[in-house]
Amino acid sequence: MVDLRQLRYFVVLSEELNFGRAAARLHITQPPLSQQIMQLEAELDTTLFIRGKRPLRLTHAGVELLAGARRLLAQADSVVEHAKLAGRGERGRLGICFVAGALPQLLPACISEYRKRHPDIRLELREGVTNKQREALLAGEMDVGFARPIAGDSGELSTRRLISEPMMLALRDDHPLAKMRRVPVPALASEPLVLFSRKDAFYFYNIVSEILQRADVTPEVVQDATQLYTVVALVSSRIGVAIVPASARHMRFPGVTFRHLDVDKLPNAELDLVWRTDDAHPALKHFLDIAMDQAVRYSKSNRG
């Protein structure tokens, strides 16, 4: 069976057309070179060189093999180099899933910096709620997620806290409550409220419910929604007001403004990086480092 070493020997001999020079270039002696060429000719059942004259000459079969051998060796070298790059986390694919809260500023900053440092990594992005991200990560479909806190994974998933941000009131800029710098929660008792879905956005549903229950407020829920973008869009459409994480300020829907809530011990919304604990993908480590650095920058620029 023809192997790559025989083809390399053949290509060098074809270029030098002299056993001595070819052997020296290959850092071997002439006998093993001659033996490998004869074995190659036996495997192919054809003569590749016209011997007996100096310099050697390629036969028609040798000329045909030379072009193909060069292509094959170039492909083999490319495969090896790509494998080395992948082993260093410089080539390959990285699957990133995210919740909408990461999209306005943090995720774009992470992607931009990662592409700048690792341009040959192919990024696959997928938006999804936290539960869907958990499923995709455990199934090996995705490598890392920007998710709300996940509990009960028995060590299968690892997490790092990225940001912790306050909840704010989203309302139309011409709403009477928009005149206040800080809005008391009881003032929402008579307001139509857009609420996060209890089924598909239970993390924010629980936070908002806790804020309302502490103030003994039972507002009129006029619409529920799963995605943060949808909630803010409904506020922009004058459907109602909503309690959302501070990162929603960067979504810039027309006519929507944001006010702090006047409440003690306001629960924060948290965003984590999540990945499989046993994932040793080098490109993942590079991304984790960049994401943590960008999270620090994000938090410093959004204080207050």
BAPA-465014 format. One record per atom (N, C-alpha, C): residue in one letter; x, y negated, z. Coordinates in steps of 0.001 Angstrom, whole numbers, padded with zeros to 6 digits, always signed. Atoms other than C-alpha are relative to their C-alpha. Layout:
REM residues N
AXYZ;...
REM end
This chain:
REM residues 304
M+000845+001194+000000;M+000000+000000+000000;M+000886-001252+000000;V-000784+001245+000093;V+001383-003417-000959;V-000224-000841+001244;D+000146+000890-001151;D+002117-005651+002029;D+000589-001368-000320;L-000427+001382+000249;L+002870-009352+002348;L+001512-000137-000032;R-001460+000093+000001;R+006542-008765+003119;R+000569+000346-001374;Q-000463-000380+001328;Q+007040-006973-000200;Q-000254-001124-001009;L+000310+001094+000920;L+005312-009827-002017;L+000939-001185+000216;R-000940+001099-000267;R+007522-012410-000274;R+001364+000324-000608;Y-001284-000400+000580;Y+010637-010466-001280;Y-000048-000128-001527;F+000156+000071+001458;F+009323-010227-004837;F+000047-001443-000501;V+000047+001401+000428;V+008616-013984-005079;V+001390-000625+000083;V-001347+000578-000142;V+012078-014932-003773;V+000933+000547-001074;L-000853-000579+001048;L+013783-012506-006144;L-000387-000545-001375;S+000454+000563+001279;S+011664-013854-009009;S+000533-001405-000191;E-000501+001380+000097;E+012844-017370-008216;E+001518-000044-000142;E-001469-000006+000056;E+016521-016474-007760;E+000531+000801-001183;L-000423-000908+001077;L+016740-013687-010398;L+001404+000553+000232;N-001298-000548-000391;N+019751-012389-008499;N-000165+000616+001395;F+000210-000687-001274;F+019710-009780-005700;F+000835-000606+001126;G-000862+000552-001036;G+022623-011331-003842;G-000542-001306+000554;R+000522+001292-000460;R+021222-014849-003749;R-001352+000169+000711;A+001306-000216-000621;A+017716-013590-002943;A+000162+000591+001396;A-000216-000602-001314;A+019014-011424-000079;A+000503-001034+000999;A-000527+001041-000891;A+020961-014343+001360;A-001102-000962+000415;R+001111+000912-000309;R+017889-016577+001168;R-000988+000628+000989;L+000925-000712-000892;L+015845-013907+002949;L+000672+000427+001311;H-000784-000354-001193;H+018595-013387+005564;H+000014+001507+000235;I-000144-001449-000077;I+018876-009674+004788;I+001132+000400-000944;T-001005-000495+000951;T+021366-007487+002909;T-000696+000476-001274;Q+000583-000389+001284;Q+020888-006352-000687;Q-000724+001344+000019;P+000670-001313+000061;P+020023-002664-000027;P-001474-000015+000434;P+001427+000004-000351;P+016779-003287+001918;P-000859-000811-000966;L+000746+000769+001001;L+015746-005906-000633;L-000278+000863-001224;S+000170-000868+001164;S+016324-003491-003493;S-001005+001101+000284;Q+000921-001072-000376;Q+014459-000771-001611;Q-001451-000487+000013;Q+001355+000540-000071;Q+011407-002987-000979;Q-000551-000289-001402;I+000451+000287+001367;I+011244-004037-004644;I-000349+001303-000718;M+000296-001285+000630;M+011408-000424-005785;M-001289+000606+000563;Q+001237-000492-000595;Q+008656+000528-003327;Q-001207-000751-000568;L+001086+000793+000579;L+006522-002328-004671;L-000310+000468-001418;E+000203-000481+001370;E+007055-001137-008248;E-000670+001376+000002;A+000614-001324-000091;A+006142+002397-007175;A-001477-000110+000365;E+001396+000204-000394;E+002952+001174-005493;E-000835-000464-001187;L+000729+000556+001146;L+001953-000723-008629;L+000121+000875-001246;D-000244-000897+001126;D+003217+002024-010931;D+000359-000781-001267;T-000446+000802+001144;T+004889-000546-013153;T+001341-000639+000333;T-001286+000672-000198;T+008284-002198-013630;T-000208-001506+000011;L+000179+001450-000157;L+008515-005815-012480;L+001198-000797-000511;F-001210+000697+000440;F+012106-006678-013461;F+000712+000822-001080;I-000869-000628+000992;I+014250-005941-016477;I+001413-000070+000561;R-001326-000055-000606;R+017503-004800-014916;R+001061+000279-001069;G-001108-000309+000900;G+020919-004345-016476;G+000539-001222-000701;K-000496+001244+000579;K+021227-007918-017661;K+000048-001067+001087;R-000097+001099-000952;R+022224-011038-015848;R-000314-001306-000702;P+000755-000323-001216;P+020266-012851-014769;P-001108+001016-000274;L+001163-000874+000156;L+017348-010510-014076;L-001087-000734-000778;R+001153+000605+000674;R+014214-011062-016119;R-001266+000702+000463;L+001293-000566-000366;L+010588-010564-015182;L-000629+000682-001207;T+000813-000621+001041;T+008515-008126-017206;T-001317-000764-000102;H+001318+000639+000110;H+005055-009165-018406;H-000823+000241+001272;A+000713-000306-001250;A+003625-007412-015325;A+000542-000862+001140;G-000601+000832-001039;G+006107-009309-013144;G-000461-001442-000062;V+000477+001376+000176;V+005075-012661-014600;V-001432-000132+000528;E+001393+000033-000451;E+001417-011846-013944;E-000098+000099+001520;L+000038-000171-001457;L+002108-010697-010392;L+000503-001242+000718;L-000605+001153-000671;L+004190-013774-009559;L-001038-001074+000286;A+001008+001049-000206;A+001325-016220-010051;A-000980+000406+001092;G+000953-000456-001009;G-001077-014116-007998;G+000628+000111+001374;A-000691-000160-001282;A+001503-013396-005289;A+000193-001356+000677;R-000165+001338-000576;R+002188-017098-004803;R-001304-000512+000593;R+001300+000432-000526;R-001520-017817-004410;R-000339+000758+001283;L+000337-000810-001162;L-001982-014947-001976;L+000846-000381+001214;L-000884+000379-001111;L+001034-015918+000140;L-000355-001387+000537;A+000413+001333-000448;A-000118-019543+000220;A-001260+000098+000854;Q+001215-000192-000786;Q-003526-018387+001444;Q+000321+000618+001352;A-000384-000637-001261;A-001916-016162+004059;A+000651-000999+000939;D-000639+001028-000818;D+000258-019024+005279;D-001041-000968+000554;S+001052+000916-000434;S-002816-021238+005423;S-000826+000607+001124;V+000782-000685-001044;V-004753-018662+007441;V+000769+000010+001315;V-000825-000031-001208;V-001884-018311+009903;V+000078-001380+000645;E-000094+001366-000526;E-001504-022075+010249;E-001322-000435+000619;H+001313+000351-000550;H-005245-022517+010762;H-000223+000687+001342;A+000140-000721-001264;A-005166-019855+013475;A+000813-000670+001102;K-000835+000699-000985;K-002304-021657+015210;K-000667-001295+000446;L+000678+001252-000334;L-004193-024952+015026;L-001221+000254+000870;A+001175-000339-000803;A-007347-023305+016369;A+000419+000372+001418;G-000486-000377-001325;G-005318-021855+019228;G+000405-001190+000841;R-000349+001232-000719;R-004200-025372+020119;R-001196-000945+000129;G+001179+000852-000065;G-007730-026736+019807;G+000027-001136-000996;E-000116+001042+001012;E-006891-028726+016673;E-000784+000328-001269;R+000779-000372+001169;R-009096-026867+014208;R-001105+000949+000445;G+001105-000884-000342;G-012424-025055+014262;G-001287-000781+000200;R+001318+000581-000228;R-015941-025844+015463;R-000230-000195+001488;L+000414+000233-001376;L-017294-027347+018662;L-001471-000407-000014;G+001432+000283-000054;G-021032-027253+019376;G-000345-000829+001217;I+000337+000931-001076;I-022361-030158+021448;I-001503-000228+000009;C+001423+000305-000138;C-025930-030397+022717;C-000168-001128+001020;F+000130+001199-000816;F-027347-033425+024479;F-001467-000365+000215;V+001299+000615-000242;V-030350-035082+026056;V+000048-001429-000526;A+000057+001338+000603;A-031532-038427+024713;A+000700-001052+000851;G-000635+000982-000877;G-030151-040252+027741;G+001478-000186-000273;A-001424+000117+000317;A-026599-039579+026506;A+000226-000738-001306;L-000151+000467+001378;L-027278-040960+023051;L+000283-001494-000159;P-000184+001425+000298;P-027431-044774+023369;P+001447-000476+000017;Q-001381+000491-000077;Q-023805-045317+024454;Q+001029+001090+000261;L-001029-000925-000458;L-022001-042452+026161;L+000377+001026-001061;L-000304-001025+001007;L-022290-039724+023517;L+000729-000593-001214;P-000747+000563+001138;P-021285-041984+020582;P+001441-000345+000348;A-001366+000329-000399;A-018246-043151+022543;A+000862+001255+000073;C-000737-001261-000100;C-017212-039552+023256;C+000308+000562-001386;I-000185-000544+001349;I-017718-038458+019648;I+001043-000798-000767;S-000930+000860+000721;S-015839-041440+018249;S+001442+000244+000443;E-001354-000208-000513;E-012818-040914+020507;E+000506+001403-000339;Y-000413-001372+000298;Y-012795-037159+019935;Y+000382+000149-001468;R-000319-000076+001435;R-012889-037525+016150;R+001327-000696-000293;K-001241+000735+000210;K-010052-040023+016349;K+001206+000871+000375;R-001125-000798-000479;R-007845-037603+018303;R+000077+001383-000656;H+000039-001368+000524;H-008960-034312+016735;H-000852+000037-001275;P+000815+000160+001221;P-010138-035024+013175;P-000338+001308-000714;D+000254-001247+000721;D-009989-031393+012013;D-000957+000939+000727;I+001030-000782-000685;I-012498-030104+014568;I-001362-000391-000565;R+001336+000244+000548;R-015946-029747+013017;R-001011-000019+001152;L+000954+000152-001092;L-018581-031034+015446;L-001412+000311-000485;E+001413-000297+000271;E-022098-029597+015445;E-000821-000547+001160;L+000778+000680-001036;L-024589-031755+017355;L-001444+000485-000020;R+001383-000450-000091;R-027974-030644+018625;R-000657-000649+001222;E+000737+000591-001111;E-030469-032621+020713;E-000914+001055+000609;G+000887-000964-000644;G-032420-030645+023287;G-000146-000300+001474;V+000215+000175-001429;V-033937-030758+026763;V+000921+000960+000751;T-000983-000738-000792;T-031868-029296+029588;T-000210+001508-000042;N+000248-001443+000026;N-033560-025879+029647;N+000430+000630-001321;K-000407-000500+001305;K-032995-025430+025909;K+001523+000010-000128;Q-001459+000032+000020;Q-029362-026447+026336;Q+000570+001190+000759;R-000464-001132-000806;R-028898-023835+029055;R-000067+001291-000811;E+000166-001208+000808;E-030240-021137+026746;E+001045+000060-001118;A-000953+000037+001117;A-028018-022250+023845;A+001432+000226+000477;L-001343-000176-000543;L-024898-022381+026022;L+000237+001455+000395;L-000165-001383-000454;L-025443-018947+027583;L+000010+000976-001173;A+000026-000860+001183;A-026155-017465+024142;A+001247-000166-000858;G-001201+000242+000781;G-022858-018842+022832;G-000246-000798-001264;E+000308+000787+001193;E-024625-020988+020228;E+000662-001373+000057;M-000615+001308-000195;M-023224-024223+021679;M+001091+000129+001058;D-001158-000079-000893;D-020062-024995+023647;D-000094-000902+001220;V+000071+000955-001103;V-020862-027989+025814;V-001280-000810-000127;G+001238+000767+000025;G-023927-029971+026808;G+000059-001224+000898;F+000264+001160-000842;F-024838-033400+028141;F-001407+000230+000544;A+001283-000471-000520;A-027635-032280+030446;A-000291-000575+001372;R+000383+000331-001365;R-029568-033120+033548;R+000404+001168+000904;P-000500-001059-000888;P-028525-031119+036641;P-000719+001332-000175;I+000505-001354+000153;I-028943-027357+036187;I+000328+000775+001271;A-000208-000770-001230;A-029386-025124+039232;A-000229+001481-000271;G+000303-001421+000025;G-029318-021381+039799;G+000614+000788-001122;D-000615-000741+001098;D-026827-020142+037204;D+001049+001015+000451;S-000871-001034-000572;S-024741-017950+039536;S+001405-000006-000603;G-001365+000107+000504;G-021451-019229+038171;G+000151+000173-001486;E-000117-000173+001451;E-022256-018594+034507;E+000331-001306-000699;L-000250+001315+000566;L-022162-022314+033803;L+000768-000857+000992;S-000735+000970-000809;S-019754-024941+035071;S-000498-001399-000341;T+000487+001367+000217;T-020645-028621+035467;T+000978-001027+000561;R-000682+001172-000543;R-019027-031982+035969;R-000963-001169-000068;R+000870+001166-000014;R-020940-035072+036993;R+000604-001099-000862;L-000446+001078+000869;L-020675-037749+034316;L-000408-001354+000544;I+000497+001289-000493;I-022873-040588+035514;I-001153+000225+000963;S+001148+000050-000898;S-025357-041364+038248;S-000541-001425-000080;E+000527+001338+000279;E-027664-044257+037411;E-001378-000197+000630;P+001295+000268-000630;P-030676-045961+038975;P-001152+000128-000991;M+001219+000032+000797;M-034230-045679+037742;M-000503-001442-000042;M+000468+001361+000180;M-035749-048881+036372;M-001411+000022-000593;L+001325+000135+000580;L-039140-050140+035252;L+000129-000544-001423;A+000057+000463+001390;A-039622-050411+031480;A-001388-000573-000254;L+001278+000656+000261;L-042336-052851+030438;L+000168-001012-001120;R-000055+001033+001038;R-043219-055364+027743;R+000528-001295+000597;D-000603+001232-000512;D-041328-058629+028012;D-001016-001099+000287;D+001031+000983-000318;D-044628-060559+028123;D-000946+000495+001101;H+000796-000529-001109;H-046015-058447+030963;H+000199-000893+001230;P-000141+000853-001192;P-046722-060444+034178;P+001100+000466+000945;L-001027-000501-000919;L-044410-058170+036198;L+001418-000270-000515;A-001321+000271+000565;A-041538-059032+033843;A+000590-001299+000551;K-000493+001251-000583;K-041284-062408+035607;K+000773+000242+001300;M-000665-000331-001259;M-039976-060650+038713;M+001358+000619-000265;R-001322-000627+000138;R-036307-059720+039151;R-000033+001436+000499;R+000152-001335-000568;R-037225-056714+041302;R-001490+000235+000227;V+001440-000260-000061;V-040649-055104+041091;V-000301+000997+001112;P+000394-000954-001047;P-042220-053516+044214;P-000806+001142-000614;V+000712-001159+000550;V-043488-050014+043498;V-001512-000117+000200;P+001460+000126-000155;P-046962-050761+044992;P-000656-000848-001093;A+000566+000828+001064;A-047396-053314+042181;A-000400+000828-001213;L+000322-000869+001131;L-047677-050363+039800;L-001321+000752+000184;A+001211-000764-000302;A-050840-049037+041431;A-001102-000223-001026;S+001066+000304+000954;S-053081-050759+038901;S+000488+000009-001449;E-000580+000033+001341;E-050779-050288+035896;E-000156+001347-000714;P-000022-001242+000781;P-051260-047710+033098;P+001447+000483-000116;L-001366-000523-000074;L-048224-045438+033356;L+000242+001062-001067;V-000481-001052+000885;V-046364-043461+030720;V+000949+000862+000826;L-000738-000874-000908;L-045000-040449+032575;L+000688+001119-000785;F-000689-001129+000606;F-042501-037755+031696;F-000816+001276+000186;S+000749-001251-000029;S-043983-034346+030942;S+000432+000875+001172;R-000307-000866-001147;R-044226-032112+033982;R+000604+001323-000454;K-000464-001293+000497;K-043553-029019+031844;K+001384-000086-000641;D-001221+000040+000809;D-040755-030100+029499;D+001015-001043+000436;A-000939+001007-000508;A-039178-033032+031351;A-000147-000087+001515;F+000305-000071-001433;F-039611-031872+034936;F+001015-000751+000856;Y-001009+000707-000787;Y-036340-033473+036105;Y-000449-001446+000241;F+000451+001381-000158;F-037578-037011+035427;F-001407-000061+000593;Y+001344-000038-000599;Y-041156-036068+036317;Y+000120+000039+001522;N-000165-000115-001451;N-039971-035091+039799;N+000556-001277+000615;I-000576+001245-000531;I-037870-038255+040265;I-001054-001100+000060;V+001025+001057+000034;V-040688-040585+039191;V-001096+000297+001019;S+001045-000368-000971;S-043224-038672+041289;S+000460-000294+001419;E-000534+000276-001329;E-040958-038996+044331;E-000040-001501+000306;I+000034+001455-000193;I-040660-042768+043841;I-001421-000469+000290;L+001399+000413-000186;L-044435-043144+043565;L-000561+000508+001322;Q+000531-000566-001244;Q-045215-040844+046489;Q+000541-000719+001227;R-000577+000745-001128;R-042822-042695+048808;R-000749-001300+000239;A+000728+001269-000117;A-044767-045886+048086;A-001509+000218+000116;D+001419-000343-000088;D-048101-044058+048340;D-000795-000617-001150;V+000613+000565+001196;V-048947-045104+044795;V-000465+001132-000915;T+000544-000965+000961;T-051195-043112+042467;T-000479-000769-001221;P+000372+000807+001169;P-051153-044938+039119;P-000843+000812-000988;E+000745-000659+001064;E-053255-044148+036095;E+000995+000438-001077;V-000906-000527+001019;V-051211-041876+033841;V-000762+000059-001318;V+000724+000090+001272;V-052280-042719+030293;V+000629+000875-001095;Q-000670-000807+001020;Q-049717-040637+028396;Q+001223+000653+000623;D-001268-000601-000414;D-046973-038133+029050;D+000826+000321-001250;A-000912-000253+001125;A-043931-037434+026868;A+001224+000729+000515;T-001172-000794-000379;T-040863-035233+026853;T+001297-000783-000111;Q-001263+000669+000270;Q-038112-037388+025373;Q-000001-001440+000494;L-000151+001371-000489;L-036799-040631+026834;L-000317-001013-001098;Y+000286+000908+001109;Y-036943-042276+023409;Y-001503-000186-000180;T+001451+000069+000202;T-040625-041442+023147;T-000657-000836+001090;V+000557+000765-001123;V-041394-042855+026584;V+000184-001496-000233;V-000272+001426+000203;V-039725-046185+025786;V-000751-000517-001229;A+000751+000401+001195;A-041343-046277+022326;A-001467-000248+000343;L+001395+000184-000411;L-044760-045914+023965;L-000168-001291+000797;V+000030+001290-000706;V-043954-048824+026264;V+000026-001135-001014;S-000077+001014+001052;S-042992-050845+023182;S-001343-000146-000715;S+001297+000010+000684;S-046389-049915+021694;S-001142-000460+000905;R+000975+000523-000962;R-048178-051398+024758;R-000938+001079+000544;I+000810-001071-000584;I-049462-048010+025906;I-000013-000108+001517;G-000095+000131-001452;G-048253-048667+029450;G+001411-000346+000406;V-001344+000210-000532;V-045230-049159+031702;V+000584+001383+000325;A-000625-001292-000301;A-042723-046447+032600;A+001198-000197+000921;I-001193-000024-000840;I-040048-045627+035160;I+001016+000907-000681;V-000976-000701+000842;V-036915-044588+033273;V+001411-000215+000548;P-001385+000235-000418;P-033149-044222+033821;P+000554-001269-000642;A-000543+001284+000451;A-031077-047370+033405;A+000601+000068-001404;S-000587-000119+001337;S-029420-046009+030228;S-000991-000320-001098;A+001022+000330+001005;A-032738-046628+028439;A+000110-001449-000453;R-000168+001408+000396;R-031783-050322+028378;R+000719-000148-001340;H-000793+000093+001223;H-029479-049565+025459;H-000753+000504-001226;M+000767-000504+001138;M-032254-048162+023258;M-000609-001127-000824;R+000378+001222+000713;R-033408-051660+022309;R-001254+000145-000867;F+001283+000022+000693;F-037016-051079+021355;F-000563-001414+000049;P+000495+001388+000034;P-038730-054327+020310;P-000999-000282+001102;G+000953+000465-000998;G-040471-056222+023069;G+000111+000655+001353;V-000119-000709-001273;V-039278-053950+025892;V+001112-000626+000842;T-001001+000481-000941;T-037457-055284+028941;T+000015+000926+001202;F-000181-000922-001127;F-036270-053596+032124;F+000216-000798+001285;R-000132+000640-001299;R-036525-054555+035785;R+000341+001042+001058;H-000309-000881-001124;H-035053-053054+038922;H-001235+000167+000872;L+001091-000259-000932;L-037451-051497+041395;L+000430-000407+001400;D-000282+000446-001363;D-037628-053008+044857;D-000408+001117+000963;V+000295-001159-000844;V-037390-049815+046899;V+001282+000460+000687;D-001152-000504-000743;D-035080-048392+049578;D+000335+001417-000456;K-000474-001344+000329;K-032985-045317+048764;K-000628+000533-001294;L+000530-000389+001306;L-034009-045181+045146;L+000778+001206-000530;P-000728-001158+000544;P-033186-041710+043721;P+000613-000316-001352;N-000712+000240+001249;N-030653-041803+040926;N-000232+001123-001004;A+000017-001001+001072;A-030764-040024+037583;A+001438+000382-000292;E-001359-000480+000193;E-027709-037872+036992;E+000137+000716-001334;L-000301-000649+001275;L-026100-036663+033790;L+001281+000795+000171;D-001142-000890-000177;D-023719-033695+033756;D+000535+000503-001336;L-000567-000829+001071;L-021348-032005+031364;L-000174+001446+000430;V+000244-001403-000323;V-022217-028305+031214;V+000645+000880-001069;W-000617-000934+000946;W-020286-025424+029634;W+000100+001376+000658;R-000153-001348-000527;R-019820-021673+030004;R+001305+000107+000789;T-001170-000103-000866;T-017428-020905+032839;T+001118+000800-000638;D-001024-000864+000593;D-015631-018205+030839;D+000456-000454-001374;D-000376+000492+001322;D-015199-020347+027716;D+001403-000594+000047;A-001392+000463+000009;A-011469-020762+027046;A+000343-000756-001281;H-000192+000727+001263;H-011931-022690+023769;H+000866-001243+000252;P-000865+001163-000257;P-008983-025181+023698;P-000656-001320-000402;A+000665+001228+000437;A-011079-027723+021775;A-000990-000488+001053;L+000937+000369-001068;L-013587-027657+024649;L+000718-000777+001092;K-000755+000704-001052;K-010947-028660+027199;K+000316-001428-000431;H-000287+001345+000492;H-009938-031595+025026;H-001246-000881+000098;F+001231+000784-000032;F-013569-032687+024804;F-000388-000355+001434;L+000344+000275-001401;L-014143-032390+028569;L+000816-001172+000535;D-000866+001083-000480;D-011162-034649+029264;D-000434-001344-000572;I+000423+001242+000636;I-012336-037262+026767;I-001332-000465+000563;A+001322+000361-000510;A-015938-037166+028022;A+000086-000572+001405;M-000133+000514-001362;M-014889-037676+031636;M+000609-001402-000009;D-000615+001326+000108;D-012688-040613+030657;D-001015-001031-000500;Q+001002+000924+000525;Q-015498-042203+028628;Q-001103-000258+001015;A+001023+000191-001033;A-017937-041668+031515;A+000451-001032+001028;V-000535+001002-000937;V-015675-043667+033821;V-000107-001392-000619;R+000101+001293+000691;R-015532-046462+031237;R-001457-000471-000053;Y+001434+000325+000084;Y-019317-046336+030800;Y-000507-000519+001350;S+000483+000395-001324;S-019981-046549+034540;S+000532-001363+000412;K-000578+001307-000351;K-017603-049502+034984;K-000678-001122-000763;S+000588+001056+000830;S-019198-051425+032115;S-001494-000206+000262;N+001438+000098-000236;N-022757-050788+033341;N-000361-000167+001469;R+000300+000241-001409;R-022467-051616+037007;R-000957-001178+000125;G+000967+001064-000225;G-025343-053675+038279;G-001139+000082-000981;
REM end
